[in-house]
Amino acid sequence: EPEVTQTPSHQVTQMGQEVILRCVPISNHLYFYWYRQILGQKVEFLVSFYNNEISEKSEIFDDQFSVERPDGSNFTLKIRSTKLEDSAMYFCASSDSGAPARDFGPGTRLLVL
Amino acid sequence: QKEVEQNSGPLSVPEGAIASLNCTYSDRGSQSFFWYRQYSGKSPELIMFIYSNGDKEDGRFTAQLNKASQYVSLLIRDSQPSDSATYLCAVKGVDSSYKLIFGSGTRLLVRP
């Protein structure tokens, strides 16, 4: 069964550093998403990406965040200058059509010190 | 502010019983509703979605939607200990094609 994969599984960084979270969506999926979940809180939408451009973003997704699909398989989330409050589990998800965020990856746990 | 509300639980049911999980939403125009299961420390896993009023069945799971009451529920028949998890209700934003608004989830415990 195809799966969404994410690397790394854990990332520890210092406040102010840049991080790049990587995702490989399911190969025939066209819609890609990033969500995050702060420990003990709700899953929150960050951004959706379709046809090589951002289709929608939330108020959380400010100028410190960017997404890219650098090749035909990877989908990345960059946080330019991390803050303490960026500490969370970051989930990548993808869909072929229909249900948004049909398949979630296992997540990257980001800890900003 | 668009909200999706769920009782945090835990909801405790004996093995073999029916578990009933409830969710209300604030945006009356919402059209698409989703249930995810999330085991502790893991990612959400889509169980099913429902768009129309009424019931939709998939195996042991039944989703029920009542748009007039802004209420969606998930029934799990013949609950198993492996069903013990947090169940997340999510609603697609009315003014959105892609964004899901999640509830905080209901923790279900199925007692052997």
HADDOCK unambig.tbl for C-alpha pairs under 7 A between the chains (distance, minus, plus):
assign (segid A and resid 41 and name CA) (segid B and resid 104 and name CA) 6.55 0.50 0.50
assign (segid A and resid 42 and name CA) (segid B and resid 102 and name CA) 6.38 0.50 0.50
assign (segid A and resid 42 and name CA) (segid B and resid 103 and name CA) 6.34 0.50 0.50
assign (segid A and resid 42 and name CA) (segid B and resid 104 and name CA) 4.81 0.50 0.50
assign (segid A and resid 43 and name CA) (segid B and resid 102 and name CA) 5.93 0.50 0.50
assign (segid A and resid 44 and name CA) (segid B and resid 102 and name CA) 6.92 0.50 0.50
assign (segid A and resid 45 and name CA) (segid B and resid 99 and name CA) 6.26 0.50 0.50
assign (segid A and resid 45 and name CA) (segid B and resid 100 and name CA) 6.52 0.50 0.50
assign (segid A and resid 48 and name CA) (segid B and resid 98 and name CA) 6.54 0.50 0.50
assign (segid A and resid 56 and name CA) (segid B and resid 98 and name CA) 7.00 0.50 0.50
assign (segid A and resid 100 and name CA) (segid B and resid 98 and name CA) 5.73 0.50 0.50
assign (segid A and resid 102 and name CA) (segid B and resid 46 and name CA) 6.16 0.50 0.50
assign (segid A and resid 103 and name CA) (segid B and resid 45 and name CA) 6.93 0.50 0.50
assign (segid A and resid 104 and name CA) (segid B and resid 43 and name CA) 6.30 0.50 0.50
assign (segid A and resid 104 and name CA) (segid B and resid 44 and name CA) 6.39 0.50 0.50
assign (segid A and resid 104 and name CA) (segid B and resid 45 and name CA) 6.77 0.50 0.50
assign (segid A and resid 105 and name CA) (segid B and resid 43 and name CA) 6.64 0.50 0.50
assign (segid A and resid 106 and name CA) (segid B and resid 42 and name CA) 6.31 0.50 0.50
assign (segid A and resid 106 and name CA) (segid B and resid 43 and name CA) 5.31 0.50 0.50
assign (segid A and resid 107 and name CA) (segid B and resid 43 and name CA) 6.51 0.50 0.50
